[in-house]
Amino acid sequence: MAAARFAAAMKLHLLPTITLLPAPHDTADDEQIIEDWSRGLDWVKWLLGSVRARVEVLLVEDVSEWNEVAENLLREAVGPALKSAWQSAHANDLAGLMAAAAKLSSQLPPDAKQRSLQAGAVLLKSTKHARYQGVLGRLREAVEQSRCDGHIAIVWAAVGHLFQLSLTNVIAEYLRLEWDMVARDSHVQVPYAGKFSIAGLTSRIMHEAAGEPALRVVDA
């Protein structure tokens, strides 16, 4: 009986994860919808708390470089890596995670690559004792055996899937992590609107990503 209950729970865990959002009112667009929705997900920050505490910066080194890095590395390299890794984790596909990590390694400058790997190592360590890790555990083993680069984006996608977060949530929280870390010693406020805001970048990455969307706006 216990085995049957466990099997049923695992089947539920493997069901597709989507994010259902209410249709916009008046002239609200996707960016506003995502921003309003993400404000209610502050609990997710604790998953990345160890990275915030132990790593100085990730890809964005200075807040003045946010727009440039967001337009290039974050949107063109990290965004697709997050999507590919999240889909691979959802499919229990370690080879897919390793391929996403290898591609990201080829796209990042040396210094950025090193910081990404450092942050990934911190997140792997902080989640080492989580239960029922599945593909995350196999990813950790591959990284420990030097068979895979443990980039923060790849590890976070696997961690996010373990905690049943949608792809939209995984992307938005990664971008929020980048912003929080680069701006924490300044008085600059997080951009809440425009294509370089957290919501704006998330929306662009989701719209540019090929395949089945993880964000669906529906009538209430």
Secondary structure, DSSP 8 states (H G I E B T S, - for coil): -HHHHHHHHHHHHTS---EEEE---TT--HHHHHHHHHTT-GGGGGGGHHHHHH-S-SS--SGGGHHHHIIIIIIIIIHHHHHHHHHHHHTT-HHHHHHHHHHHHHHS-HHHHHHHHHHHHHHHHHTTT-SS-THHHHHHHHHHTTSS---HHHHHHHHHHHTT--HHHHHHHHHHHHHHHHHTTS------SSTTSHHHHHHHHHHHS-SS-SEEEE--
